[in-house]
């Protein structure tokens, strides 16, 4: 972090410090943040910081609002209706929850499978033949068969 020294032999010069030391110097009042012109005049060039981590972005249709009273962050739809029943401790947690509310991405392997089949539409693909199941006939048990009736309409037994 580039700071301009205010005290000592280095007063007025631009110094490159690590973040922790720079924050302490700013709190102590011995340094101030250097402007772009001062940094360039001192011969320093800002190198872009390379990061492999993609910046967290909020999906379209959502916004994050700081909850009054410092209770956390609230996830809302663009029309100001709440998108979640809870508060989030930080914005990143709200972003991740918003991504979870979106429908699944179509770039999964399952979605790519029909495209592969569509590419082979001209080639005949064998369809497996499944034999028809034979009907199962079970004879009725004798105990459920109607009892022979006696002459006169009365049952024996």
KAWO-V99810 format. One record per backbone hydrogen bond with DSSP energy under -0.5 kcal/mol. NH is the residue of the N-H (numbers start at 1). CO is the residue of the C=O. E is the energy in kcal/mol with one decimal. If there is no record, write none. Layout:
BEGIN
NH_CO_E, NH_CO_E
END
This chain:
BEGIN
3_1_-0.6, 3_15_-3.0, 4_32_-3.5, 5_3_-0.5, 5_13_-2.6, 6_30_-2.9, 7_30_-0.7, 11_8_-1.5, 12_5_-3.4, 13_10_-2.3, 15_3_-3.5, 17_1_-3.0, 17_15_-0.6, 22_18_-2.7, 23_19_-2.5, 24_20_-1.8, 25_21_-2.3, 26_22_-2.3, 27_23_-2.2, 28_24_-2.4, 29_25_-1.1, 30_25_-1.5, 31_25_-1.1, 32_4_-2.0, 34_2_-1.6, 39_35_-2.2, 40_36_-2.4, 41_37_-2.4, 42_38_-1.6, 43_40_-1.2, 44_39_-1.9, 47_45_-0.5, 50_48_-0.6, 62_59_-1.2, 63_76_-2.6, 65_74_-2.7, 67_72_-2.9, 70_67_-1.4, 71_67_-0.5, 73_88_-2.7, 74_65_-3.4, 76_63_-3.0, 76_74_-0.5, 77_81_-3.1, 78_61_-1.6, 80_77_-1.9, 83_75_-2.6, 84_75_-0.8, 88_73_-3.0, 94_90_-1.4, 95_91_-2.5, 96_92_-2.4, 97_93_-2.0, 98_94_-2.3, 99_95_-2.2, 100_96_-1.5, 101_97_-0.9, 101_98_-0.6, 102_98_-0.6, 102_99_-0.6, 108_105_-0.7, 112_108_-1.4, 113_109_-1.3, 114_110_-0.6, 115_111_-0.5, 116_112_-1.6, 117_113_-2.0, 118_114_-2.7, 119_115_-1.5, 120_116_-0.7, 120_117_-0.9, 121_118_-1.3, 123_120_-0.7, 128_126_-0.5, 131_129_-0.5, 137_135_-0.6, 138_136_-0.5, 144_141_-1.4, 145_141_-0.5, 145_142_-1.0, 150_154_-2.0, 153_150_-1.6, 156_148_-0.6
END
